[in-house]
Amino acid sequence: MSPAAGGTRPLHVVACAHGTDNPEGRLLVNGLREDLAARLAAEGIDAVVHEAYVDVQEPQLGSVLAALPPGEDAIVAPLLLSEGYHTAVDIADAAALRPNTGVCAPIGPDPRLAAVLAVRLAEAGHRPGDAVVLAAAGTRIEAGQRQAARMAAALAEELGQDVTVAYCSAAAPSVPDAVAAARAAGARRVGIAAFLLAPGFFHDRLAGAGADHVTAALLPGVTIAKCVAGRLAEALAEGPSDTE
């Protein structure tokens, strides 16, 4: 699979998010798709960006892929921060059912996201000496846990201090346990860096995790669209990986 060039049919980019009931979260994810479309156009990639979800919202990924014109190239871009059940099963299975369809890697980890997280911490009131817990959504898939740990390491390098990784669900330690452990180790103040794309169920739960401050989600910001575009470019450079 290669980027569509002049005179050829456009590439279908299915930007697939988890889905949320949070109205602000929905607007921000839609804005990310708009930023992604603008980024691809600026890079000379003739692409049509489609909306899709794996949970909560419609249209579901499978129905979007099934409705695409037969024989035309498509690639699913997970608007997800790391590997997990949705990438390994939901997205992989849906893409496998359609010929000429690839899947790119999720958004993170990426050092550019660490820079965004550092800004969010400053906005939330982070002070030198505050302990920091990186709160990822969580997954039982080891690859996703390793990616979250890499993101915590990248944030630690960005801040010049230790950062603990914790999870909102499915993996240990939980965010409240990590906050409590930081206090037990002597931290007077603890901040949570929310490694979450947009406001929603998991971000709402962080307010009750016992920290002194919680960052806003990663969106809005064009950095996220740049990261997604980079993942797409990597997948396109690798060539076809689907079954035709």
C-alpha positions as CSV (number, residue, x, y, z in Angstrom):
1,M,0.0,0.0,0.0
2,S,1.4,3.4,-0.9
3,P,0.0,7.0,-0.6
4,A,-2.3,7.9,-3.4
5,A,-0.8,10.1,-6.1
6,G,-2.2,12.4,-8.7
7,G,-4.8,10.8,-10.9
8,T,-5.3,7.8,-8.6
9,R,-8.1,7.0,-6.1
10,P,-7.6,8.5,-2.7
11,L,-6.5,6.4,0.3
12,H,-9.2,5.8,2.8
13,V,-7.9,6.5,6.3
14,V,-10.3,5.2,9.0
15,A,-9.5,7.1,12.1
16,C,-10.9,4.8,14.8
17,A,-11.3,5.9,18.4
18,H,-12.6,4.1,21.4
19,G,-15.8,6.2,21.7
20,T,-17.1,8.2,24.7
21,D,-20.4,9.6,26.1
22,N,-18.5,12.7,27.1
23,P,-19.6,15.6,24.8
24,E,-16.3,17.5,25.2
25,G,-14.4,14.3,24.5
26,R,-16.4,13.7,21.3
27,L,-15.7,17.2,20.0
28,L,-12.0,16.9,20.7
29,V,-11.7,13.5,18.9
30,N,-13.6,14.9,16.0
31,G,-11.2,17.9,16.0
32,L,-8.3,15.4,16.0
33,R,-9.7,13.9,12.8
34,E,-9.9,17.3,11.2
35,D,-6.3,18.1,12.2
36,L,-5.2,14.7,10.8
37,A,-6.9,15.4,7.4
38,A,-5.2,18.8,7.2
39,R,-1.8,17.3,8.1
40,L,-2.1,14.5,5.5
41,A,-3.1,17.1,2.8
42,A,-0.1,19.2,3.8
43,E,2.2,16.2,3.3
44,G,0.8,15.6,-0.2
45,I,-1.2,12.4,0.7
46,D,-4.5,12.2,-1.1
47,A,-6.6,10.7,1.6
48,V,-10.2,10.7,2.9
49,V,-10.4,10.5,6.7
50,H,-13.4,8.5,8.0
51,E,-14.9,8.4,11.5
52,A,-15.2,5.1,13.3
53,Y,-15.3,3.6,16.8
54,V,-14.8,0.3,18.6
55,D,-17.2,1.0,21.5
56,V,-19.9,3.4,22.8
57,Q,-20.4,5.4,19.6
58,E,-21.5,4.9,16.1
59,P,-20.5,4.2,13.4
60,Q,-18.7,1.0,14.4
61,L,-15.4,0.2,12.6
62,G,-16.7,-2.9,10.9
63,S,-19.6,-1.1,9.3
64,V,-17.4,1.7,8.1
65,L,-14.9,-0.7,6.5
66,A,-17.7,-2.7,4.8
67,A,-19.2,0.5,3.3
68,L,-15.9,1.6,1.6
69,P,-15.7,1.1,-2.2
70,P,-14.5,-2.4,-3.0
71,G,-10.9,-2.6,-4.3
72,E,-9.8,0.7,-2.9
73,D,-7.0,0.9,-0.4
74,A,-7.8,1.7,3.2
75,I,-5.8,1.9,6.4
76,V,-7.1,2.0,10.0
77,A,-5.4,4.6,12.2
78,P,-6.1,3.7,15.8
79,L,-6.8,6.9,17.8
80,L,-5.6,5.0,20.8
81,L,-2.5,5.6,22.9
82,S,-1.1,2.1,23.1
83,E,-1.7,-1.5,22.2
84,G,-4.6,-3.3,23.9
85,Y,-7.6,-5.5,23.3
86,H,-9.1,-3.0,20.9
87,T,-6.0,-2.9,18.7
88,A,-5.2,-6.6,19.0
89,V,-8.7,-7.9,18.5
90,D,-11.4,-5.4,17.5
91,I,-9.3,-3.5,15.0
92,A,-7.2,-6.3,13.8
93,D,-10.2,-8.6,13.2
94,A,-12.3,-5.9,11.4
95,A,-9.4,-5.0,9.1
96,A,-8.7,-8.7,8.3
97,L,-12.2,-9.0,6.9
98,R,-11.6,-6.4,4.1
99,P,-9.0,-6.8,1.3
100,N,-6.6,-4.0,0.6
101,T,-6.8,-2.8,4.3
102,G,-3.9,-2.2,6.6
103,V,-3.6,-1.0,10.2
104,C,-1.0,1.4,11.5
105,A,0.4,1.4,15.1
106,P,-1.3,3.3,17.9
107,I,-0.3,6.9,18.7
108,G,2.2,6.2,21.5
109,P,4.6,6.0,23.0
110,D,6.2,9.1,21.5
111,P,8.6,11.7,23.0
112,R,6.4,14.4,21.7
113,L,3.6,13.2,23.9
114,A,6.0,13.6,26.9
115,A,6.4,17.2,26.0
116,V,2.6,17.7,26.0
117,L,2.3,15.9,29.3
118,A,4.9,18.2,30.8
119,V,2.9,21.2,29.7
120,R,-0.3,19.8,31.1
121,L,1.5,19.2,34.4
122,A,2.6,22.8,34.5
123,E,-0.9,24.0,33.7
124,A,-2.2,21.8,36.6
125,G,0.1,23.3,39.2
126,H,3.0,20.9,39.2
127,R,5.9,22.1,41.4
128,P,9.5,20.9,41.6
129,G,9.7,18.1,44.1
130,D,6.1,16.9,43.4
131,A,5.8,13.2,42.8
132,V,4.3,12.3,39.4
133,V,2.1,9.3,38.5
134,L,1.5,8.7,34.8
135,A,-2.1,7.4,34.6
136,A,-2.6,5.1,31.5
137,A,-6.0,3.6,30.6
138,G,-4.7,0.0,31.2
139,T,-4.6,-3.3,29.5
140,R,-3.8,-6.9,30.2
141,I,-1.7,-7.1,27.0
142,E,1.9,-7.0,27.9
143,A,2.9,-4.9,24.9
144,G,0.6,-2.2,26.0
145,Q,2.0,-2.2,29.5
146,R,5.5,-2.0,28.1
147,Q,4.5,1.0,26.0
148,A,3.0,2.7,29.0
149,A,6.2,2.2,30.9
150,R,8.2,3.6,28.0
151,M,5.9,6.7,28.1
152,A,6.5,7.1,31.8
153,A,10.3,6.9,31.1
154,A,10.0,9.5,28.4
155,L,8.1,11.8,30.7
156,A,10.7,11.2,33.5
157,E,13.4,12.3,31.0
158,E,11.4,15.4,30.0
159,L,10.9,16.4,33.6
160,G,14.2,15.3,35.0
161,Q,12.7,13.3,37.8
162,D,11.2,9.8,38.5
163,V,7.7,9.0,37.2
164,T,5.6,6.1,38.3
165,V,3.3,4.3,35.8
166,A,-0.1,3.3,37.0
167,Y,-3.4,2.2,35.3
168,C,-7.0,3.1,35.4
169,S,-8.1,-0.5,34.9
170,A,-6.9,-4.0,33.9
171,A,-3.3,-3.7,35.2
172,A,-1.5,-3.0,38.4
173,P,-0.7,-0.7,40.2
174,S,-3.9,1.2,40.1
175,V,-3.7,4.9,40.1
176,P,-5.0,5.3,43.7
177,D,-2.5,2.7,44.9
178,A,0.4,4.5,43.1
179,V,-0.6,7.9,44.6
180,A,-0.8,6.3,48.1
181,A,2.6,4.6,47.6
182,A,4.2,8.0,46.6
183,R,2.8,9.5,49.8
184,A,4.1,6.6,51.9
185,A,7.5,7.1,50.3
186,G,7.5,10.7,51.6
187,A,6.0,12.8,48.8
188,R,4.2,15.8,50.2
189,R,2.5,16.5,46.9
190,V,1.5,14.1,44.1
191,G,0.4,14.9,40.6
192,I,-1.3,12.7,38.1
193,A,-0.3,13.0,34.5
194,A,-3.3,11.8,32.6
195,F,-2.0,9.7,29.6
196,L,-5.5,9.8,28.1
197,L,-6.6,11.2,24.8
198,A,-9.7,13.1,25.8
199,P,-12.1,13.6,28.7
200,G,-14.3,10.7,29.5
201,F,-14.9,7.8,31.9
202,F,-11.3,7.2,32.9
203,H,-10.4,10.8,33.2
204,D,-13.4,11.5,35.5
205,R,-12.2,8.7,37.8
206,L,-8.8,10.3,38.3
207,A,-10.3,13.1,40.4
208,G,-10.9,10.6,43.2
209,A,-7.5,9.0,43.1
210,G,-6.1,11.1,46.0
211,A,-3.6,13.3,44.1
212,D,-3.1,17.0,44.7
213,H,-3.6,17.8,41.0
214,V,-4.7,16.0,37.8
215,T,-3.7,17.1,34.4
216,A,-6.2,17.7,31.5
217,A,-6.2,15.1,28.8
218,L,-3.8,15.3,25.9
219,L,-6.2,16.9,23.5
220,P,-6.6,19.5,22.1
221,G,-3.3,20.1,20.3
222,V,-1.9,19.5,16.8
223,T,0.9,17.4,18.3
224,I,-1.4,14.4,18.5
225,A,-2.3,14.7,14.8
226,K,1.4,14.8,13.9
227,C,1.9,11.6,15.9
228,V,-0.9,9.8,14.1
229,A,0.3,11.1,10.7
230,G,3.7,9.7,11.6
231,R,2.3,6.3,12.3
232,L,0.5,6.3,9.0
233,A,3.6,7.3,7.2
234,E,5.5,4.4,8.8
235,A,2.8,1.9,7.8
236,L,2.7,3.2,4.2
237,A,6.5,3.0,3.9
238,E,6.4,-0.6,5.1
239,G,4.1,-1.6,2.2
240,P,1.1,-4.0,2.2
241,S,0.7,-6.2,5.2
242,D,-2.9,-7.2,4.5
243,T,-4.4,-10.2,2.7
244,E,-5.6,-9.2,-0.8
